[in-house]
Amino acid sequence: MLKRRQQKLRQFVITPRALQLFLELQTHERSTDIWYSIHDALHKELGARMFEWPLDCRVGGPYWAALEAAAEAAERRRVEQPIAAVK
């Protein structure tokens, strides 16, 4: 009996640099040289494996979903920070 190989779900850490690269990646059009250079840096920052190139950038993909959630959380923290009183 053949056993099907199960994909291992990898844990990856979203660093502030990875989040910055992700947000910058969204401002550029796909298939441009700048997009690919940013994507390459993001790939390295996340510690993705060689065969995971390009990163699964479709909406709902594991990397994309985690990066979007981190971006939303960062935006919420930025908005919720109390504004320091101006003297």
C-alpha positions as CSV (number, residue, x, y, z in Angstrom):
1,M,0.0,0.0,0.0
2,L,1.4,3.4,-1.0
3,K,1.3,6.2,1.5
4,R,0.8,9.6,0.1
5,R,3.3,12.1,1.3
6,Q,1.8,14.8,3.6
7,Q,3.0,18.3,3.2
8,K,4.6,19.7,6.3
9,L,3.4,23.0,7.5
10,R,6.4,25.1,8.1
11,Q,6.6,27.8,10.7
12,F,8.1,31.0,9.6
13,V,8.7,34.2,11.4
14,I,7.5,37.5,10.0
15,T,10.2,40.0,10.9
16,P,9.7,43.8,10.7
17,R,11.9,43.7,7.6
18,A,9.7,41.1,6.0
19,L,6.6,43.1,6.7
20,Q,8.3,46.2,5.2
21,L,9.2,44.3,2.1
22,F,5.7,42.9,1.8
23,L,4.1,46.3,2.0
24,E,6.6,47.6,-0.6
25,L,5.9,44.6,-2.8
26,Q,2.3,45.5,-3.0
27,T,3.0,49.0,-4.3
28,H,4.8,47.7,-7.5
29,E,3.3,46.0,-10.5
30,R,4.0,42.3,-10.8
31,S,6.4,41.1,-13.5
32,T,8.6,44.2,-13.2
33,D,12.3,44.0,-12.3
34,I,11.8,45.9,-9.1
35,W,8.9,43.6,-8.0
36,Y,11.2,40.5,-8.6
37,S,14.1,42.1,-6.6
38,I,11.8,42.9,-3.7
39,H,10.2,39.5,-3.9
40,D,13.7,37.9,-3.8
41,A,14.6,39.8,-0.7
42,L,11.3,38.8,0.9
43,H,11.9,35.2,0.0
44,K,15.3,35.3,1.7
45,E,14.0,37.2,4.7
46,L,11.3,34.6,5.4
47,G,13.8,31.8,5.0
48,A,11.7,30.1,2.3
49,R,13.1,27.1,0.6
50,M,14.4,27.2,-3.0
51,F,11.5,25.2,-4.4
52,E,9.1,27.7,-2.9
53,W,10.1,30.3,-5.5
54,P,8.1,32.2,-6.2
55,L,6.3,32.6,-2.9
56,D,2.7,31.6,-3.0
57,C,1.5,35.2,-3.6
58,R,-2.1,34.3,-4.4
59,V,-4.6,35.6,-1.9
60,G,-5.2,33.0,0.7
61,G,-1.8,31.3,0.3
62,P,0.0,30.5,3.5
63,Y,2.7,33.2,3.2
64,W,0.3,35.8,1.8
65,A,-2.3,35.2,4.5
66,A,0.3,35.5,7.3
67,L,1.8,38.6,5.8
68,E,-1.6,40.3,5.3
69,A,-2.6,39.5,8.9
70,A,0.7,40.9,10.2
71,A,0.2,44.1,8.1
72,E,-3.3,44.5,9.4
73,A,-2.2,44.0,13.0
74,A,0.6,46.6,12.5
75,E,-1.8,49.1,11.1
76,R,-4.2,48.5,14.0
77,R,-1.4,49.1,16.5
78,R,-0.3,52.2,14.7
79,V,-3.9,53.6,14.7
80,E,-4.6,52.7,18.3
81,Q,-1.5,54.3,19.8
82,P,-2.4,57.3,21.8
83,I,-1.2,60.6,20.4
84,A,1.2,62.3,22.7
85,A,0.0,65.6,24.0
86,V,1.5,68.5,22.2
87,K,3.0,71.0,24.6
